[in-house]
Amino acid sequence: MKTILIAAFFGLMTSILCTPLVVRYFRKQGFGQEIRDDGPKSHLVKRGTPTMGGVAIIGSTIVGYVVAHLVGSFRHHSGPTASGGLLLFVMVGSGAVGFLDDFIKLRHRRSLGLRARAKFAGQLIVAVIFGAGAMMFKNSRGLTPASKHISYVRDLAPISIGVVGFLLLAYLIITATTNAVNLTDGLDGLVAGSAAMVMGAYTLVTFIQFRSTCSPGPALSGCYTVRDPQDLALIAAAAMGACFGFLWWNAKPAQIFMGDTGSMALGGLMAGLAILSRTELLLVVLGGLFAVVTLSSVIQTGWFKYTRIRTGTGKRVFRMAPFHHHFELGGWDEVTTIVRFWIVGGLAVAFGMGLFYAEFISHG
């Protein structure tokens, strides 16, 4: 437990202390955010705010994880695991795709970066490497970092999808989650605060899994067969601290935006945590806010295309999608919108944790 707290503390402090350095450097380089012309007019004043601040979140998470292991190695002589390495890879790899997206926006001075095909191709490469690695690296108990079963709170044993099925599932989860978090990133501090809550939930989930790991002997009822839950908890805790530290500078009025670099890295990290902790379906609940925001965009796009085909004139369900902008255009102040969406995100996390804990205590 102490190493988890150390990871969270150093993730937090590194993020708080180093983000201002990133702000100054990006301002000097002219890495200012471009704003959508069709968005809320109140956002136009944000043009030029430094972006790509996700590098601070990624770096702080890695620092928190490494320091926790350095401290832990003196006490337990344990080091990083395959699960930890894979989880960091999917976070950094997804963040790299977002970084390219941000860089193209800055280079060409526009609000659109990578084309959809290029973005999906980058996510495919990350997902395939991650998925292939997750099927390797068996430990002494024969466990790989991930399994070939669909999972909810633990593996749904009868449902085996094979290696190819797992790779497809990994791609689907990683792509869906990274894009969902990316869509939600549109208001100062919205994603940083919401992601911190999800990371906090996964810190608790993986810690419980660590405390209830199946022993090499006869398996206890309700124990977990997750390969390296403690290492997953360290990264989740470090990321939680990094998000809170970044939020200090990202809260309205934001001094820096995380950009696609940060939102896609956090989405990749959430997806990786769900896959490696074997809580894939539970992620839909824990990340309920991101799922709802994505659904609003799907509804908006689908209805617009349908009505254009049927009537020749496209109609919209919302004033603007993603639908946090719908409320802004309806008169909600940005801070009010952010806080209320945080509440929704917090309720989703609480409900998800309730489902996890209810299943946990049902096994005694």
Backbone torsions as a table, in degrees:
resi	resn	phi	psi	omega
1	MET	NA	-36.0	-178.7
2	LYS	-63.7	-40.3	-179.6
3	THR	-66.5	-32.2	176.6
4	ILE	-65.3	-43.0	177.4
5	LEU	-64.9	-37.4	178.0
6	ILE	-63.7	-43.5	178.9
7	ALA	-60.2	-44.7	-180.0
8	ALA	-64.7	-42.1	-177.7
9	PHE	-64.6	-47.4	-178.0
10	PHE	-72.8	-31.2	172.9
11	GLY	-62.4	-42.5	179.4
12	LEU	-65.4	-52.5	-174.5
13	MET	-67.6	-38.5	177.8
14	THR	-62.6	-41.6	-179.4
15	SER	-66.2	-45.1	-179.1
16	ILE	-64.3	-42.7	-173.8
17	LEU	-81.2	-31.5	-174.3
18	CYS	-94.3	-23.2	-179.9
19	THR	-58.7	-41.1	176.6
20	PRO	-59.7	-32.1	176.9
21	LEU	-66.5	-39.0	177.1
22	VAL	-65.2	-40.6	178.8
23	VAL	-59.3	-48.5	-178.5
24	ARG	-63.9	-41.3	-179.2
25	TYR	-65.9	-44.9	-178.4
26	PHE	-67.4	-34.2	176.0
27	ARG	-64.8	-41.1	179.1
28	LYS	-63.3	-35.5	-179.7
29	GLN	-83.5	-9.1	-179.7
30	GLY	76.9	28.8	-179.7
31	PHE	-85.3	74.0	-177.9
32	GLY	-101.7	144.2	-177.5
33	GLN	-70.4	137.8	169.4
34	GLU	-91.7	144.8	-175.5
35	ILE	-114.0	139.6	177.3
36	ARG	-61.8	132.0	179.0
37	ASP	-71.9	-24.1	-177.8
38	ASP	-92.2	6.0	-179.7
39	GLY	-87.9	-175.8	176.6
40	PRO	-55.9	132.5	-176.1
41	LYS	-65.0	-23.0	178.8
42	SER	-65.8	-17.3	-178.8
43	HIS	-83.6	-12.4	-176.3
44	LEU	-63.6	-26.4	179.4
45	VAL	-68.9	-14.2	-178.8
46	LYS	-83.1	-9.4	-178.6
47	ARG	-57.1	131.6	179.8
48	GLY	96.9	-9.2	176.2
49	THR	-65.2	133.0	-179.1
50	PRO	-54.0	139.4	179.3
51	THR	-123.8	-170.9	-173.9
52	MET	63.8	24.4	179.1
53	GLY	-66.6	-8.2	176.8
54	GLY	-58.4	-22.5	177.9
55	VAL	-61.4	-31.6	178.3
56	ALA	-69.3	-38.2	178.4
57	ILE	-66.9	-45.9	179.9
58	ILE	-61.8	-49.0	-178.9
59	GLY	-62.2	-41.4	-179.0
60	SER	-67.6	-36.7	177.2
61	THR	-63.1	-44.0	179.4
62	ILE	-64.7	-41.4	178.5
63	VAL	-61.6	-46.6	179.2
64	GLY	-59.0	-42.4	180.0
65	TYR	-65.8	-45.7	-177.8
66	VAL	-65.7	-44.9	-179.8
67	VAL	-62.9	-41.1	178.8
68	ALA	-59.9	-39.3	179.1
69	HIS	-71.8	-36.3	177.7
70	LEU	-62.9	-42.9	178.1
71	VAL	-68.8	-43.5	-178.4
72	GLY	-66.0	-30.3	-177.7
73	SER	-66.4	-28.5	178.8
74	PHE	-72.2	-23.5	-175.7
75	ARG	-99.2	-40.7	-173.4
76	HIS	-121.0	-3.6	-179.4
77	HIS	57.3	33.5	178.4
78	SER	-106.5	151.2	-178.9
79	GLY	-126.2	-174.6	178.6
80	PRO	-59.4	154.3	-178.1
81	THR	-115.1	170.2	176.9
82	ALA	-61.6	-39.7	179.8
83	SER	-63.0	-42.3	178.4
84	GLY	-63.7	-43.1	179.0
85	GLY	-63.2	-41.6	178.9
86	LEU	-66.1	-39.1	-179.5
87	LEU	-66.3	-41.8	176.0
88	LEU	-65.1	-36.2	178.8
89	PHE	-62.5	-46.0	-177.0
90	VAL	-68.4	-31.0	175.8
91	MET	-68.7	-50.5	-178.4
92	VAL	-67.6	-40.6	179.7
93	GLY	-63.2	-45.0	177.2
94	SER	-65.1	-39.2	177.1
95	GLY	-63.9	-34.0	179.0
96	ALA	-65.8	-39.4	175.9
97	VAL	-62.4	-43.9	177.2
98	GLY	-64.4	-35.6	178.7
99	PHE	-62.7	-43.2	176.8
100	LEU	-60.8	-41.1	178.0
101	ASP	-60.6	-47.4	179.0
102	ASP	-63.2	-42.6	-176.6
103	PHE	-63.2	-40.4	178.7
104	ILE	-65.0	-39.8	177.2
105	LYS	-59.8	-45.0	-178.2
106	LEU	-69.1	-40.2	-177.2
107	ARG	-65.7	-39.7	-176.9
108	HIS	-99.9	1.9	177.1
109	ARG	53.7	55.7	178.5
110	ARG	-143.6	165.7	-177.5
111	SER	-89.6	-1.3	177.8
112	LEU	-113.7	132.7	-177.5
113	GLY	-109.3	-115.2	179.7
114	LEU	-60.1	142.6	172.5
115	ARG	-68.4	156.6	-175.4
116	ALA	-56.7	-42.6	-178.6
117	ARG	-62.4	-41.6	-179.4
118	ALA	-66.9	-38.9	179.8
119	LYS	-65.7	-45.2	179.1
120	PHE	-65.7	-34.5	177.6
121	ALA	-64.6	-42.9	177.5
122	GLY	-62.7	-41.5	178.6
123	GLN	-67.3	-33.9	177.9
124	LEU	-63.8	-43.9	179.7
125	ILE	-61.3	-46.1	179.5
126	VAL	-61.9	-44.8	-176.7
127	ALA	-66.2	-40.6	-178.5
128	VAL	-67.3	-44.0	178.5
129	ILE	-63.6	-44.9	178.4
130	PHE	-62.2	-47.8	-178.2
131	GLY	-63.3	-42.1	178.7
132	ALA	-63.2	-43.0	178.1
133	GLY	-64.4	-35.4	-178.6
134	ALA	-69.6	-16.5	176.9
135	MET	-93.1	-1.3	-179.1
136	MET	-110.6	-165.9	173.4
137	PHE	57.0	57.1	176.1
138	LYS	-67.9	143.3	176.1
139	ASN	-93.7	-170.1	-176.1
140	SER	-64.4	-20.0	179.3
141	ARG	-95.0	2.0	179.2
142	GLY	83.1	10.7	-178.8
143	LEU	-88.5	135.5	171.3
144	THR	-95.2	162.3	-179.7
145	PRO	-55.5	-35.7	177.2
146	ALA	-124.6	174.3	-180.0
147	SER	-127.0	167.5	-179.6
148	LYS	-92.2	20.0	178.3
149	HIS	-112.7	144.9	170.7
150	ILE	-70.0	142.0	-175.4
151	SER	-126.3	154.9	174.8
152	TYR	-119.7	-80.0	170.4
153	VAL	-102.7	-22.7	172.0
154	ARG	-152.0	176.1	-179.0
155	ASP	-58.7	137.4	170.9
156	LEU	-87.2	92.2	-165.4
157	ALA	-50.1	-43.2	-175.5
158	PRO	-68.9	-16.6	-172.8
159	ILE	-100.0	91.9	176.0
160	SER	-103.3	129.8	-175.1
161	ILE	-108.9	1.4	178.0
162	GLY	75.2	172.3	-177.5
163	VAL	-65.8	-46.5	-179.6
164	VAL	-63.3	-42.7	177.7
165	GLY	-62.2	-38.8	178.4
166	PHE	-64.7	-42.0	179.3
167	LEU	-61.9	-40.3	177.2
168	LEU	-65.5	-41.7	179.2
169	LEU	-64.9	-42.4	178.5
170	ALA	-60.3	-43.5	178.1
171	TYR	-61.8	-43.6	-179.8
172	LEU	-62.0	-46.7	-177.6
173	ILE	-66.1	-45.7	-178.1
174	ILE	-65.2	-45.5	179.9
175	THR	-64.7	-46.1	-178.4
176	ALA	-63.1	-44.2	-176.0
177	THR	-71.4	-43.8	-179.5
178	THR	-62.8	-41.6	179.8
179	ASN	-72.0	-32.3	177.8
180	ALA	-65.6	-45.4	178.8
181	VAL	-66.7	-38.2	178.7
182	ASN	-62.4	-40.4	178.3
183	LEU	-65.3	-33.7	-177.3
184	THR	-74.2	-21.5	-176.7
185	ASP	-78.0	90.2	179.5
186	GLY	-144.3	-7.1	-179.7
187	LEU	-129.3	151.6	-176.3
188	ASP	-58.9	115.4	174.3
189	GLY	82.0	-3.7	-175.4
190	LEU	-61.9	-51.1	-178.0
191	VAL	-73.0	-39.6	-179.0
192	ALA	-58.7	-46.8	179.7
193	GLY	-68.5	-42.4	-179.2
194	SER	-67.6	-42.4	179.9
195	ALA	-65.7	-36.4	178.7
196	ALA	-59.3	-38.4	179.0
197	MET	-67.2	-41.6	178.4
198	VAL	-64.9	-41.9	178.6
199	MET	-65.1	-36.7	175.9
200	GLY	-62.8	-40.4	178.2
201	ALA	-63.4	-43.2	-179.5
202	TYR	-70.6	-27.7	173.1
203	THR	-61.6	-44.4	-179.7
204	LEU	-69.9	-42.3	180.0
205	VAL	-59.2	-50.8	-176.8
206	THR	-70.4	-29.8	175.9
207	PHE	-66.5	-42.7	176.9
208	ILE	-62.7	-40.6	177.3
209	GLN	-61.9	-39.2	178.7
210	PHE	-64.1	-41.8	-179.2
211	ARG	-72.4	-16.8	-176.9
212	SER	-123.1	33.5	-180.0
213	THR	-69.3	138.7	178.2
214	CYS	-63.8	132.2	-179.9
215	SER	-80.0	162.7	-179.7
216	PRO	-61.1	-24.0	-179.2
217	GLY	-81.7	-152.0	177.6
218	PRO	-58.0	129.4	-175.7
219	ALA	-70.8	135.2	175.0
220	LEU	-78.7	152.6	179.0
221	SER	-65.0	127.9	175.7
222	GLY	85.3	3.8	179.1
223	CYS	-74.9	164.7	-174.4
224	TYR	-110.4	140.5	-179.4
225	THR	-104.5	35.9	176.6
226	VAL	-78.3	137.0	-171.0
227	ARG	-67.6	-52.9	-174.8
228	ASP	-134.2	63.5	-174.6
229	PRO	-61.6	-33.6	-179.0
230	GLN	-65.9	-40.0	179.4
231	ASP	-66.5	-37.1	176.1
232	LEU	-63.6	-39.3	179.3
233	ALA	-64.0	-38.2	179.0
234	LEU	-61.4	-44.5	-178.5
235	ILE	-70.0	-41.3	178.6
236	ALA	-61.7	-41.7	179.6
237	ALA	-66.7	-42.6	178.4
238	ALA	-62.8	-40.3	178.7
239	ALA	-67.5	-37.4	176.3
240	MET	-60.3	-48.2	178.2
241	GLY	-62.0	-41.0	180.0
242	ALA	-63.4	-38.7	178.9
243	CYS	-66.1	-43.1	178.9
244	PHE	-65.3	-40.3	178.3
245	GLY	-64.4	-40.7	178.5
246	PHE	-67.1	-35.7	-180.0
247	LEU	-61.1	-29.3	177.9
248	TRP	-55.4	-37.3	-178.2
249	TRP	-101.1	-14.2	-176.1
250	ASN	-97.2	-10.9	179.0
251	ALA	-67.5	152.1	-177.8
252	LYS	-61.7	132.8	-4.1
253	PRO	-80.4	122.4	-173.4
254	ALA	-63.9	133.6	173.4
255	GLN	-89.4	-14.5	178.5
256	ILE	-157.9	147.4	174.4
257	PHE	-104.9	148.5	177.6
258	MET	-74.3	-24.0	-180.0
259	GLY	65.9	-177.1	176.6
260	ASP	-64.1	-26.0	177.5
261	THR	-56.0	-47.4	-178.0
262	GLY	-79.3	-45.1	-175.9
263	SER	-65.2	-40.3	179.9
264	MET	-74.2	-33.0	175.1
265	ALA	-63.7	-44.2	179.4
266	LEU	-66.8	-38.7	176.5
267	GLY	-63.4	-42.9	176.6
268	GLY	-62.6	-38.5	179.4
269	LEU	-66.0	-42.5	177.2
270	MET	-61.1	-44.5	179.7
271	ALA	-62.4	-44.3	179.6
272	GLY	-62.8	-41.4	177.7
273	LEU	-62.0	-42.4	-179.9
274	ALA	-63.2	-42.6	-178.3
275	ILE	-69.8	-46.0	-174.9
276	LEU	-77.2	-27.0	176.0
277	SER	-90.4	-1.3	176.7
278	ARG	61.5	47.6	177.4
279	THR	-131.7	45.8	-171.1
280	GLU	-61.4	-48.0	-178.6
281	LEU	-72.4	-28.4	178.3
282	LEU	-66.0	-26.9	179.3
283	LEU	-59.0	-32.9	179.4
284	VAL	-61.1	-34.2	179.5
285	VAL	-81.1	-50.0	-179.4
286	LEU	-58.9	-38.2	177.4
287	GLY	-98.1	35.2	-176.2
288	GLY	-55.8	-36.6	179.4
289	LEU	-61.2	-45.7	-178.8
290	PHE	-66.0	-35.5	178.7
291	ALA	-66.3	-41.1	-179.5
292	VAL	-67.3	-42.4	178.8
293	VAL	-61.8	-42.8	178.3
294	THR	-63.6	-41.7	179.2
295	LEU	-60.4	-36.7	179.4
296	SER	-63.7	-38.0	178.2
297	SER	-69.7	-38.8	178.0
298	VAL	-63.8	-44.7	178.7
299	ILE	-62.0	-45.4	-179.1
300	GLN	-59.9	-49.3	-178.2
301	THR	-66.7	-44.9	-178.6
302	GLY	-62.9	-44.5	-179.0
303	TRP	-68.2	-38.3	179.4
304	PHE	-62.7	-45.3	-179.3
305	LYS	-67.8	-39.9	-179.5
306	TYR	-63.6	-47.9	-178.3
307	THR	-69.4	-29.3	177.4
308	ARG	-68.4	-37.8	177.3
309	ILE	-69.6	-40.5	-175.6
310	ARG	-75.8	-41.0	-172.5
311	THR	-116.3	-11.9	-177.1
312	GLY	87.8	-9.6	178.8
313	THR	-128.4	119.3	-180.0
314	GLY	-71.6	134.9	177.6
315	LYS	-116.8	155.0	-176.3
316	ARG	-115.8	147.0	175.1
317	VAL	-83.2	-41.8	-178.7
318	PHE	-110.0	157.9	176.5
319	ARG	-60.3	-35.3	178.3
320	MET	-162.0	145.7	175.4
321	ALA	-118.5	149.7	-3.1
322	PRO	-59.1	155.1	-162.5
323	PHE	-80.2	3.9	167.8
324	HIS	-67.3	-29.3	175.3
325	HIS	-72.1	-26.3	176.1
326	HIS	-59.0	-42.7	-179.5
327	PHE	-72.5	-35.5	176.0
328	GLU	-61.3	-46.7	179.3
329	LEU	-67.6	-19.3	176.7
330	GLY	-85.0	-1.8	175.3
331	GLY	115.0	-4.6	178.1
332	TRP	-71.6	137.5	172.8
333	ASP	-67.9	150.8	-176.6
334	GLU	-60.0	-42.8	-179.4
335	VAL	-64.3	-40.8	177.5
336	THR	-60.5	-44.0	178.8
337	THR	-61.4	-45.2	-178.9
338	ILE	-61.0	-49.5	-176.7
339	VAL	-63.5	-42.3	180.0
340	ARG	-67.0	-35.3	176.7
341	PHE	-72.2	-32.5	172.3
342	TRP	-60.9	-41.1	179.4
343	ILE	-61.5	-44.6	177.6
344	VAL	-60.7	-45.6	178.6
345	GLY	-62.0	-40.1	178.7
346	GLY	-65.7	-39.9	177.4
347	LEU	-64.5	-39.7	178.2
348	ALA	-63.0	-43.6	178.5
349	VAL	-63.7	-43.7	180.0
350	ALA	-63.0	-41.3	178.8
351	PHE	-65.9	-42.3	178.2
352	GLY	-62.4	-42.1	178.0
353	MET	-66.8	-33.8	176.0
354	GLY	-62.9	-41.7	177.6
355	LEU	-63.5	-43.0	-179.7
356	PHE	-63.9	-46.8	-175.7
357	TYR	-70.0	-34.2	178.3
358	ALA	-62.8	-40.7	177.5
359	GLU	-67.7	-35.3	-179.0
360	PHE	-65.0	-49.2	-177.4
361	ILE	-74.2	-20.4	179.1
362	SER	-67.6	-19.5	177.0
363	HIS	-95.7	9.1	176.5
364	GLY	79.7	NA	NA
